[in-house]
Amino acid sequence: MLATRLEYQSWLIETSGVNILIDPWLTREDLLVSYPWVLRRPHSKRSNPSILHGLDIHVILLTSHFEDHLHINSLLSLPKETLCVGTKKAVKKIQHHGFNNCLSIQAESKTDIGAVEIKALKSGFPYSYNSLAFLIKDKSKDKSLLLEPHVLNKSTIKHCFNLSALITTIESVKLLGLELSMNPYKTMTYLKNLKPDYFLPSGTAADKVEGILKRFLYFGDLNQDLEKLFKKDDIPTKIACTQIGEKIDL
């Protein structure tokens, strides 16, 4: 099972001949939410969308219908017959753009592609009804990966055993006091319970967003040394893929 970080929260998972693209942001354009003056995310100069050239994508996972997870122009660069799995709102949105091989999935539901099982899990508040986490298992290799793009739900723990990797947020982001992502304390707590072999931080450098909405966002300490933090809490999990373009063989 090979995991590659494509952008700040876009991932490619390759395992047993199945290539899974998660929340793809593949174009060089900035990521806009409604209007650029409200909120925009500049595209990383390190990003290299060409990494997908010549690679057949078998499944696209869409964790949410939000613009920073469902980037229409990136999806339109992919074959419209590709299997797309996501929330009800995400599927409705991409069907409007001509994608016809779609599966609307709810928490606790799963689908199999070859030796790979993809199970949707409920996200934590405030994303419990508009986002999903995905547990990806390769039954032929006994490898598994959990991806939660926003906030982990406590109920997730009972579904995860012998995790190869956990992909989730660790940098605290708040909008008018409402927590929009995990924070170091929460993430460490889950790492102690789930005990994954690797931790792959997602949604990092959230402070790079621009626009008027940024005035109402609070960002925690974004310069923390994760290695020191893990050592202090005696967490044996290894940190990987902190930079765009990096990959790890799980």
Residue pairs with C-beta under 8 A, 6 or more apart in sequence:
1 13
1 14
1 15
1 138
1 141
1 143
1 145
1 164
1 249
1 250
2 13
2 14
2 15
2 247
2 248
2 249
2 250
3 11
3 12
3 13
3 145
3 165
3 167
3 200
3 240
3 241
3 247
3 248
3 250
4 11
4 12
4 13
4 14
4 51
4 241
4 245
4 246
4 247
5 11
5 200
5 202
5 241
5 243
5 244
5 245
5 246
5 247
6 12
6 24
6 25
6 26
6 47
6 49
6 51
6 52
6 244
6 245
7 25
7 26
7 43
7 44
7 47
7 244
8 25
8 41
8 44
8 202
8 203
8 204
8 205
8 244
9 23
9 25
9 68
9 69
9 149
9 202
9 203
10 21
10 22
10 23
10 24
10 25
10 26
11 21
11 22
11 23
11 147
11 167
11 200
11 202
12 19
12 20
12 21
12 22
12 51
12 52
13 19
13 20
13 22
13 136
13 145
14 20
15 116
15 136
15 138
15 141
15 143
16 114
16 115
16 116
16 138
16 140
16 141
17 114
18 58
18 59
18 113
18 114
18 115
18 116
19 55
19 56
19 57
19 58
19 59
20 57
20 58
20 59
20 60
20 61
20 116
20 118
20 136
21 52
21 57
21 59
21 60
21 61
21 78
22 60
22 61
22 63
22 134
22 147
23 61
23 62
23 63
23 64
23 68
23 69
23 70
23 71
23 149
24 60
24 71
24 74
24 75
24 78
25 31
25 43
25 47
25 68
25 71
25 74
26 49
26 52
26 71
26 74
26 77
27 43
27 49
27 71
27 73
27 74
27 77
28 43
28 47
28 49
29 43
29 73
30 36
30 40
30 41
30 42
30 43
31 40
31 41
31 43
31 67
31 68
31 71
32 39
32 40
32 41
32 67
33 39
33 40
33 41
33 66
33 67
33 68
33 211
33 213
34 67
36 211
37 211
37 212
38 211
38 212
38 213
39 209
39 210
39 211
39 212
39 213
39 214
40 209
40 210
40 211
41 68
41 208
41 209
41 210
42 208
42 210
44 244
46 243
46 244
46 245
47 244
47 245
48 244
48 245
51 245
57 78
57 79
57 82
58 82
58 83
58 113
59 82
59 83
59 84
59 85
59 113
59 118
60 75
60 78
60 82
60 83
60 84
60 85
60 86
61 85
61 86
61 118
61 134
61 147
62 69
62 70
62 84
62 85
62 86
62 87
62 90
62 91
62 94
63 69
63 86
63 87
63 90
63 123
63 131
63 132
63 133
63 134
63 147
63 149
63 150
64 70
64 86
64 87
64 89
64 90
64 127
64 130
64 131
64 132
64 149
64 150
65 86
65 87
65 89
65 90
65 92
65 93
65 130
66 130
66 131
69 90
69 131
69 149
70 86
70 90
70 93
70 94
72 93
72 94
72 97
75 84
75 94
75 97
75 99
76 97
80 97
80 98
80 99
80 100
80 101
81 100
81 101
82 99
82 101
83 101
83 102
83 103
83 113
84 90
84 91
84 94
84 99
84 101
84 102
84 103
85 102
85 103
85 105
85 111
85 118
85 120
86 94
86 102
86 103
86 104
86 105
86 132
87 104
87 105
87 130
87 131
87 132
88 104
88 106
89 130
91 102
91 103
91 104
92 104
94 102
95 102
103 111
105 111
105 120
105 132
106 120
107 120
107 121
107 122
107 132
108 119
108 120
108 121
108 122
109 119
109 120
110 117
110 118
110 119
110 120
111 117
111 118
112 118
115 138
115 139
115 140
115 141
116 136
116 137
116 138
116 139
117 136
117 137
117 139
118 134
118 135
118 136
118 137
119 134
119 135
119 136
119 137
119 159
120 132
120 133
120 134
121 132
121 133
121 134
121 135
121 146
121 148
121 153
121 155
121 156
121 159
122 128
122 132
122 133
122 153
122 155
122 156
123 131
123 132
123 133
123 148
123 149
123 150
123 151
123 152
123 153
124 148
124 150
124 151
124 152
124 153
124 154
125 151
126 151
126 178
126 179
126 180
127 150
127 151
128 153
131 149
131 150
133 146
133 147
133 148
133 149
133 152
133 153
133 156
134 146
134 147
135 144
135 145
135 146
135 147
135 159
135 160
136 144
136 145
136 146
136 147
137 143
137 144
138 144
142 162
143 164
143 250
144 160
144 161
144 162
144 163
144 164
145 163
145 164
145 165
145 166
145 167
145 250
146 156
146 160
146 163
146 165
146 166
146 167
146 168
146 194
146 196
147 167
147 168
147 202
148 156
148 166
148 167
148 168
148 169
149 168
149 169
149 202
149 203
150 169
150 180
150 181
150 182
150 203
151 169
151 179
151 180
151 181
151 182
151 186
152 168
152 182
152 186
152 190
157 190
157 193
157 194
160 194
163 194
163 195
163 196
163 197
164 196
164 197
164 198
164 250
165 196
165 197
165 198
165 199
165 200
165 240
165 248
165 250
166 190
166 191
166 194
166 196
166 198
166 199
166 200
166 237
167 200
167 201
167 202
168 182
168 187
168 190
168 201
168 202
169 181
169 182
169 187
169 201
169 202
169 203
169 204
170 182
170 183
170 184
170 187
170 201
170 204
170 226
171 181
171 182
171 183
171 184
171 201
171 203
171 204
171 205
171 206
171 219
171 220
171 222
172 179
172 181
172 182
172 183
172 184
172 218
172 219
172 220
172 221
173 179
173 180
173 181
173 206
173 217
173 218
173 219
173 220
174 180
174 217
174 218
175 213
175 216
175 217
175 218
176 216
177 218
181 203
181 206
182 190
183 220
184 220
184 221
184 224
184 229
187 199
188 229
188 230
188 233
188 235
191 199
191 230
191 235
191 237
192 233
192 235
195 236
195 237
196 237
197 237
197 238
197 250
198 237
198 238
198 239
198 240
198 248
198 250
199 230
199 237
199 238
199 239
199 240
200 239
200 240
200 241
200 248
201 226
201 239
201 241
201 242
204 222
204 242
205 222
206 217
206 219
206 222
207 219
207 222
209 217
226 239
226 242
227 239
230 237
230 239
240 246
240 248
241 247
241 248
